[in-house]
């Protein structure tokens, strides 16, 4: 099996033979809404997918000399999309604490202080992106720190690798250590400087990032609203209703609001391309408001369990049509792997009496996330014209996975085995814009 050089990946057609899987629409019990090609060929050129279909139908159409990479026995899917993750928390993952707020004070804030140093920020960004690629995540919505240099370092590293990433500088002007505090004015000024520099530069996209309501004054949320109005195509990301103690604190800080989510709504921060992490302690009115505004709930099952925050109600979200994506939330989350995240999401759903299918989880982590982020047709699919971000999954990556997948009798069983038994070891290779960015030894 040959491996293309960077130059080849950009300018010459490459073909990949394997099982192929991508989704056309939201999978339902009566309609898988997916394309599953058991012997397929994926053709890539200039960083985009040009053809996706059966091997027998396409092999005769390839230009003379096209390299065909043989991944038979493997499954190619779109790269995973993680919609809520903190790159500065990489070095503090798996830190013990009795709950969210003490965890922030004891570990998160002191760790984020280190991002005053641009060299440290660059080193963490490099490791963080390596880890995402190793786990098959080709796009993520990333929180940086309050330091503009942390976002600059992240974007520089992502741009150098030609990755499709969304990130933003945290805005935080109260209820945090002085060494991590900006102001309403400086937070807005730095955010605007960064978004003008990076939003739409190469494959980089910007997200306005008020950390969460308790750490932003009404003045800062107001300045964030002004930026959101001035730049309607940028993303917005924050946290909402993660933890009961947090919810009580927020309602004390913002009296007169119907709910935690209502605060963001009042400041014009619920709209398409707005993604809110956790959404555990929402009521039905909140779920309707997310749906009607086009904002998204990022479900973070490993983090919610690790910090004891609560169980996301997947059944209620589905009943109300609330857009839901999956996210690792590292470093509150305990794994970079979206397969491990699916594992925990399924268990959380079962505890509320809801069966979350493997097809649904794979959709949420690929085409569903792209749809809810307003990036349909660009990422999250293997359809012709899309950016060539895809991964190769190995059903024999571990002895147990190999034994189970040898006995699968349907696509659902195969995907479920990956979700329950898979992790980074199941990702044989990761491709971004048609270039191999990870291959497992």
Order of alpha helices (4+ residues) and beta strands (2+ residues): alpha-beta-beta-beta-alpha-beta-beta-alpha-alpha-alpha-beta-alpha-beta-beta-alpha-beta-alpha-beta-alpha-alpha-beta-alpha-beta-alpha-alpha-beta-alpha-alpha-alpha-beta-alpha-alpha-beta-beta
